[in-house]
Amino acid sequence: MDKNLFVAVTIALGGAMPAFAIGWLASKAMEAMGRNPEAAKSIQSAMILATAFCEAIAIYALVVALIIKFV
């Protein structure tokens, strides 16, 4: 098979899945803040940290795709 197909699948999944996870995470965080407004500060800081981890997964997918492309 062509390496470009593997690169395309890696980028597609590596971009779509973290985006889905961030959307789901933000939805649940807003729901939790709506139910318990006093805990909004701790929920928000945990949400930002989890979002950073999701973005890191997308960057790892980009690195893997570049390795597949050029190696």
KOLGU-4560 file (N, C-alpha, C; in nm, 3 decimals, padded with zeros to 5 digits):
<recs>
<n_xx: 00.083 n_yy: -00.119 n_zz: 00.000 ca_xx: 00.000 ca_yy: 00.000 ca_zz: 00.000 c_xx: 00.087 c_yy: 00.125 c_zz: 00.000 mol: A seq: 1 type: MET>
<n_xx: 00.026 n_yy: 00.232 n_zz: -00.037 ca_xx: 00.095 ca_yy: 00.359 ca_zz: -00.047 c_xx: 00.115 c_yy: 00.421 c_zz: 00.091 mol: A seq: 2 type: ASP>
<n_xx: 00.234 n_yy: 00.476 n_zz: 00.115 ca_xx: 00.259 ca_yy: 00.539 ca_zz: 00.244 c_xx: 00.171 c_yy: 00.662 c_zz: 00.266 mol: A seq: 3 type: LYS>
<n_xx: 00.132 n_yy: 00.728 n_zz: 00.158 ca_xx: 00.048 ca_yy: 00.847 ca_zz: 00.173 c_xx: -00.090 c_yy: 00.813 c_zz: 00.230 mol: A seq: 4 type: ASN>
<n_xx: -00.139 n_yy: 00.693 n_zz: 00.202 ca_xx: -00.266 ca_yy: 00.649 ca_zz: 00.260 c_xx: -00.253 c_yy: 00.636 c_zz: 00.412 mol: A seq: 5 type: LEU>
<n_xx: -00.144 n_yy: 00.578 n_zz: 00.458 ca_xx: -00.122 ca_yy: 00.565 ca_zz: 00.602 c_xx: -00.105 c_yy: 00.701 c_zz: 00.669 mol: A seq: 6 type: PHE>
<n_xx: -00.039 n_yy: 00.791 n_zz: 00.599 ca_xx: -00.023 ca_yy: 00.927 ca_zz: 00.652 c_xx: -00.159 c_yy: 00.996 c_zz: 00.664 mol: A seq: 7 type: VAL>
<n_xx: -00.242 n_yy: 00.980 n_zz: 00.562 ca_xx: -00.375 ca_yy: 01.042 ca_zz: 00.563 c_xx: -00.462 c_yy: 00.986 c_zz: 00.675 mol: A seq: 8 type: ALA>
<n_xx: -00.458 n_yy: 00.855 n_zz: 00.693 ca_xx: -00.538 ca_yy: 00.794 ca_zz: 00.799 c_xx: -00.487 c_yy: 00.837 c_zz: 00.936 mol: A seq: 9 type: VAL>
<n_xx: -00.356 n_yy: 00.844 n_zz: 00.952 ca_xx: -00.298 ca_yy: 00.887 ca_zz: 01.080 c_xx: -00.338 c_yy: 01.030 c_zz: 01.113 mol: A seq: 10 type: THR>
<n_xx: -00.329 n_yy: 01.119 n_zz: 01.017 ca_xx: -00.366 ca_yy: 01.258 ca_zz: 01.041 c_xx: -00.516 c_yy: 01.271 c_zz: 01.064 mol: A seq: 11 type: ILE>
<n_xx: -00.596 n_yy: 01.198 n_zz: 00.988 ca_xx: -00.742 ca_yy: 01.207 ca_zz: 01.004 c_xx: -00.785 c_yy: 01.160 c_zz: 01.143 mol: A seq: 12 type: ALA>
<n_xx: -00.738 n_yy: 01.044 n_zz: 01.184 ca_xx: -00.774 ca_yy: 00.994 ca_zz: 01.317 c_xx: -00.706 c_yy: 01.073 c_zz: 01.428 mol: A seq: 13 type: LEU>
<n_xx: -00.582 n_yy: 01.112 n_zz: 01.404 ca_xx: -00.508 ca_yy: 01.188 ca_zz: 01.504 c_xx: -00.560 c_yy: 01.329 c_zz: 01.522 mol: A seq: 14 type: GLY>
<n_xx: -00.633 n_yy: 01.380 n_zz: 01.428 ca_xx: -00.695 ca_yy: 01.512 ca_zz: 01.443 c_xx: -00.839 c_yy: 01.504 c_zz: 01.489 mol: A seq: 15 type: GLY>
<n_xx: -00.911 n_yy: 01.403 n_zz: 01.441 ca_xx: -01.053 ca_yy: 01.392 ca_zz: 01.472 c_xx: -01.079 c_yy: 01.343 c_zz: 01.615 mol: A seq: 16 type: ALA>
<n_xx: -01.004 n_yy: 01.246 n_zz: 01.658 ca_xx: -01.031 ca_yy: 01.189 ca_zz: 01.791 c_xx: -00.999 c_yy: 01.287 c_zz: 01.905 mol: A seq: 17 type: MET>
<n_xx: -00.886 n_yy: 01.358 n_zz: 01.903 ca_xx: -00.866 ca_yy: 01.458 ca_zz: 02.008 c_xx: -00.969 c_yy: 01.572 c_zz: 02.002 mol: A seq: 18 type: PRO>
<n_xx: -01.012 n_yy: 01.608 n_zz: 01.881 ca_xx: -01.115 ca_yy: 01.712 ca_zz: 01.870 c_xx: -01.246 c_yy: 01.665 c_zz: 01.932 mol: A seq: 19 type: ALA>
<n_xx: -01.281 n_yy: 01.540 n_zz: 01.907 ca_xx: -01.401 ca_yy: 01.483 ca_zz: 01.968 c_xx: -01.386 c_yy: 01.479 c_zz: 02.120 mol: A seq: 20 type: PHE>
<n_xx: -01.269 n_yy: 01.439 n_zz: 02.167 ca_xx: -01.246 ca_yy: 01.431 ca_zz: 02.312 c_xx: -01.253 c_yy: 01.567 c_zz: 02.378 mol: A seq: 21 type: ALA>
<n_xx: -01.199 n_yy: 01.669 n_zz: 02.314 ca_xx: -01.203 ca_yy: 01.804 ca_zz: 02.371 c_xx: -01.346 c_yy: 01.856 c_zz: 02.375 mol: A seq: 22 type: ILE>
<n_xx: -01.424 n_yy: 01.830 n_zz: 02.271 ca_xx: -01.564 ca_yy: 01.871 ca_zz: 02.271 c_xx: -01.644 c_yy: 01.803 c_zz: 02.379 mol: A seq: 23 type: GLY>
<n_xx: -01.620 n_yy: 01.673 n_zz: 02.396 ca_xx: -01.690 ca_yy: 01.597 ca_zz: 02.499 c_xx: -01.647 c_yy: 01.644 c_zz: 02.638 mol: A seq: 24 type: TRP>
<n_xx: -01.519 n_yy: 01.670 n_zz: 02.654 ca_xx: -01.466 ca_yy: 01.717 ca_zz: 02.781 c_xx: -01.525 c_yy: 01.853 c_zz: 02.819 mol: A seq: 25 type: LEU>
<n_xx: -01.530 n_yy: 01.944 n_zz: 02.724 ca_xx: -01.587 ca_yy: 02.076 ca_zz: 02.751 c_xx: -01.736 c_yy: 02.067 c_zz: 02.783 mol: A seq: 26 type: ALA>
<n_xx: -01.806 n_yy: 01.980 n_zz: 02.714 ca_xx: -01.948 ca_yy: 01.962 ca_zz: 02.740 c_xx: -01.973 c_yy: 01.914 c_zz: 02.882 mol: A seq: 27 type: SER>
<n_xx: -01.898 n_yy: 01.814 n_zz: 02.924 ca_xx: -01.914 ca_yy: 01.761 ca_zz: 03.059 c_xx: -01.868 c_yy: 01.860 c_zz: 03.165 mol: A seq: 28 type: LYS>
<n_xx: -01.765 n_yy: 01.937 n_zz: 03.135 ca_xx: -01.719 ca_yy: 02.038 ca_zz: 03.231 c_xx: -01.824 c_yy: 02.148 c_zz: 03.249 mol: A seq: 29 type: ALA>
<n_xx: -01.885 n_yy: 02.192 n_zz: 03.139 ca_xx: -01.989 ca_yy: 02.294 ca_zz: 03.150 c_xx: -02.110 c_yy: 02.240 c_zz: 03.227 mol: A seq: 30 type: MET>
<n_xx: -02.142 n_yy: 02.114 n_zz: 03.204 ca_xx: -02.252 ca_yy: 02.052 ca_zz: 03.276 c_xx: -02.221 c_yy: 02.045 c_zz: 03.427 mol: A seq: 31 type: GLU>
<n_xx: -02.098 n_yy: 02.010 n_zz: 03.459 ca_xx: -02.059 ca_yy: 02.002 ca_zz: 03.600 c_xx: -02.057 c_yy: 02.140 c_zz: 03.665 mol: A seq: 32 type: ALA>
<n_xx: -02.012 n_yy: 02.241 n_zz: 03.592 ca_xx: -02.012 ca_yy: 02.377 ca_zz: 03.646 c_xx: -02.154 c_yy: 02.429 c_zz: 03.664 mol: A seq: 33 type: MET>
<n_xx: -02.244 n_yy: 02.386 n_zz: 03.578 ca_xx: -02.384 ca_yy: 02.426 ca_zz: 03.592 c_xx: -02.449 c_yy: 02.363 c_zz: 03.714 mol: A seq: 34 type: GLY>
<n_xx: -02.407 n_yy: 02.242 n_zz: 03.745 ca_xx: -02.464 ca_yy: 02.173 ca_zz: 03.862 c_xx: -02.402 c_yy: 02.220 c_zz: 03.993 mol: A seq: 35 type: ARG>
<n_xx: -02.274 n_yy: 02.257 n_zz: 03.989 ca_xx: -02.205 ca_yy: 02.297 ca_zz: 04.111 c_xx: -02.119 c_yy: 02.420 c_zz: 04.082 mol: A seq: 36 type: ASN>
<n_xx: -02.177 n_yy: 02.540 n_zz: 04.082 ca_xx: -02.101 ca_yy: 02.660 ca_zz: 04.046 c_xx: -01.985 c_yy: 02.692 c_zz: 04.141 mol: A seq: 37 type: PRO>
<n_xx: -01.993 n_yy: 02.645 n_zz: 04.265 ca_xx: -01.885 ca_yy: 02.673 ca_zz: 04.360 c_xx: -01.755 c_yy: 02.602 c_zz: 04.321 mol: A seq: 38 type: GLU>
<n_xx: -01.766 n_yy: 02.492 n_zz: 04.251 ca_xx: -01.648 ca_yy: 02.414 ca_zz: 04.211 c_xx: -01.598 c_yy: 02.453 c_zz: 04.072 mol: A seq: 39 type: ALA>
<n_xx: -01.645 n_yy: 02.562 n_zz: 04.018 ca_xx: -01.611 ca_yy: 02.600 ca_zz: 03.880 c_xx: -01.461 c_yy: 02.620 c_zz: 03.862 mol: A seq: 40 type: ALA>
<n_xx: -01.395 n_yy: 02.679 n_zz: 03.960 ca_xx: -01.251 ca_yy: 02.707 ca_zz: 03.945 c_xx: -01.171 c_yy: 02.577 c_zz: 03.934 mol: A seq: 41 type: LYS>
<n_xx: -01.199 n_yy: 02.480 n_zz: 04.020 ca_xx: -01.124 ca_yy: 02.354 ca_zz: 04.013 c_xx: -01.161 c_yy: 02.273 c_zz: 03.888 mol: A seq: 42 type: SER>
<n_xx: -01.287 n_yy: 02.279 n_zz: 03.848 ca_xx: -01.329 ca_yy: 02.209 ca_zz: 03.726 c_xx: -01.261 c_yy: 02.271 c_zz: 03.605 mol: A seq: 43 type: ILE>
<n_xx: -01.254 n_yy: 02.404 n_zz: 03.603 ca_xx: -01.193 ca_yy: 02.471 ca_zz: 03.489 c_xx: -01.045 c_yy: 02.440 c_zz: 03.478 mol: A seq: 44 type: GLN>
<n_xx: -00.973 n_yy: 02.437 n_zz: 03.590 ca_xx: -00.830 ca_yy: 02.408 ca_zz: 03.583 c_xx: -00.806 c_yy: 02.263 c_zz: 03.539 mol: A seq: 45 type: SER>
<n_xx: -00.889 n_yy: 02.171 n_zz: 03.586 ca_xx: -00.876 ca_yy: 02.032 ca_zz: 03.541 c_xx: -00.910 c_yy: 02.019 c_zz: 03.393 mol: A seq: 46 type: ALA>
<n_xx: -01.008 n_yy: 02.096 n_zz: 03.346 ca_xx: -01.046 ca_yy: 02.092 ca_zz: 03.205 c_xx: -00.933 c_yy: 02.144 c_zz: 03.117 mol: A seq: 47 type: MET>
<n_xx: -00.869 n_yy: 02.251 n_zz: 03.158 ca_xx: -00.758 ca_yy: 02.306 ca_zz: 03.080 c_xx: -00.642 c_yy: 02.207 c_zz: 03.072 mol: A seq: 48 type: ILE>
<n_xx: -00.612 n_yy: 02.142 n_zz: 03.183 ca_xx: -00.505 ca_yy: 02.042 ca_zz: 03.184 c_xx: -00.539 c_yy: 01.924 c_zz: 03.093 mol: A seq: 49 type: LEU>
<n_xx: -00.660 n_yy: 01.876 n_zz: 03.099 ca_xx: -00.702 ca_yy: 01.764 ca_zz: 03.014 c_xx: -00.703 c_yy: 01.804 c_zz: 02.867 mol: A seq: 50 type: ALA>
<n_xx: -00.741 n_yy: 01.928 n_zz: 02.838 ca_xx: -00.738 ca_yy: 01.976 ca_zz: 02.700 c_xx: -00.595 c_yy: 01.980 c_zz: 02.646 mol: A seq: 51 type: THR>
<n_xx: -00.501 n_yy: 02.020 n_zz: 02.731 ca_xx: -00.361 ca_yy: 02.020 ca_zz: 02.689 c_xx: -00.313 c_yy: 01.879 c_zz: 02.658 mol: A seq: 52 type: ALA>
<n_xx: -00.355 n_yy: 01.780 n_zz: 02.737 ca_xx: -00.317 ca_yy: 01.643 ca_zz: 02.709 c_xx: -00.379 c_yy: 01.594 c_zz: 02.577 mol: A seq: 53 type: PHE>
<n_xx: -00.502 n_yy: 01.633 n_zz: 02.549 ca_xx: -00.565 ca_yy: 01.595 ca_zz: 02.422 c_xx: -00.492 c_yy: 01.657 c_zz: 02.303 mol: A seq: 54 type: CYS>
<n_xx: -00.452 n_yy: 01.781 n_zz: 02.319 ca_xx: -00.376 ca_yy: 01.847 ca_zz: 02.212 c_xx: -00.240 c_yy: 01.780 c_zz: 02.192 mol: A seq: 55 type: GLU>
<n_xx: -00.180 n_yy: 01.732 n_zz: 02.300 ca_xx: -00.052 ca_yy: 01.663 ca_zz: 02.288 c_xx: -00.068 c_yy: 01.535 c_zz: 02.207 mol: A seq: 56 type: ALA>
<n_xx: -00.179 n_yy: 01.466 n_zz: 02.223 ca_xx: -00.204 ca_yy: 01.345 ca_zz: 02.145 c_xx: -00.212 c_yy: 01.379 c_zz: 01.997 mol: A seq: 57 type: ILE>
<n_xx: -00.275 n_yy: 01.491 n_zz: 01.963 ca_xx: -00.283 ca_yy: 01.533 ca_zz: 01.823 c_xx: -00.144 c_yy: 01.566 c_zz: 01.768 mol: A seq: 58 type: ALA>
<n_xx: -00.060 n_yy: 01.626 n_zz: 01.849 ca_xx: 00.076 ca_yy: 01.656 ca_zz: 01.805 c_xx: 00.156 c_yy: 01.528 c_zz: 01.786 mol: A seq: 59 type: ILE>
<n_xx: 00.137 n_yy: 01.429 n_zz: 01.875 ca_xx: 00.203 ca_yy: 01.300 ca_zz: 01.857 c_xx: 00.159 c_yy: 01.234 c_zz: 01.727 mol: A seq: 60 type: TYR>
<n_xx: 00.032 n_yy: 01.245 n_zz: 01.694 ca_xx: -00.016 ca_yy: 01.188 ca_zz: 01.567 c_xx: 00.050 c_yy: 01.257 c_zz: 01.448 mol: A seq: 61 type: ALA>
<n_xx: 00.070 n_yy: 01.388 n_zz: 01.457 ca_xx: 00.139 ca_yy: 01.459 ca_zz: 01.350 c_xx: 00.282 c_yy: 01.411 c_zz: 01.337 mol: A seq: 62 type: LEU>
<n_xx: 00.350 n_yy: 01.391 n_zz: 01.448 ca_xx: 00.489 ca_yy: 01.343 ca_zz: 01.445 c_xx: 00.494 c_yy: 01.203 c_zz: 01.384 mol: A seq: 63 type: VAL>
<n_xx: 00.402 n_yy: 01.117 n_zz: 01.424 ca_xx: 00.399 ca_yy: 00.981 ca_zz: 01.367 c_xx: 00.373 c_yy: 00.987 c_zz: 01.217 mol: A seq: 64 type: VAL>
<n_xx: 00.283 n_yy: 01.072 n_zz: 01.174 ca_xx: 00.254 ca_yy: 01.085 ca_zz: 01.031 c_xx: 00.376 c_yy: 01.134 c_zz: 00.955 mol: A seq: 65 type: ALA>
<n_xx: 00.448 n_yy: 01.227 n_zz: 01.012 ca_xx: 00.570 ca_yy: 01.275 ca_zz: 00.945 c_xx: 00.678 c_yy: 01.167 c_zz: 00.940 mol: A seq: 66 type: LEU>
<n_xx: 00.687 n_yy: 01.087 n_zz: 01.044 ca_xx: 00.783 ca_yy: 00.977 ca_zz: 01.043 c_xx: 00.744 c_yy: 00.876 c_zz: 00.936 mol: A seq: 67 type: ILE>
<n_xx: 00.615 n_yy: 00.844 n_zz: 00.925 ca_xx: 00.571 ca_yy: 00.750 ca_zz: 00.821 c_xx: 00.600 c_yy: 00.807 c_zz: 00.683 mol: A seq: 68 type: ILE>
<n_xx: 00.578 n_yy: 00.936 n_zz: 00.665 ca_xx: 00.596 ca_yy: 01.000 ca_zz: 00.535 c_xx: 00.742 c_yy: 01.001 c_zz: 00.489 mol: A seq: 69 type: LYS>
<n_xx: 00.832 n_yy: 01.034 n_zz: 00.582 ca_xx: 00.970 ca_yy: 01.061 ca_zz: 00.540 c_xx: 01.070 c_yy: 00.951 c_zz: 00.576 mol: A seq: 70 type: PHE>
<n_xx: 01.026 n_yy: 00.845 n_zz: 00.642 ca_xx: 01.120 ca_yy: 00.738 ca_zz: 00.679 c_xx: 01.086 c_yy: 00.612 c_zz: 00.603 mol: A seq: 71 type: VAL>
</recs>
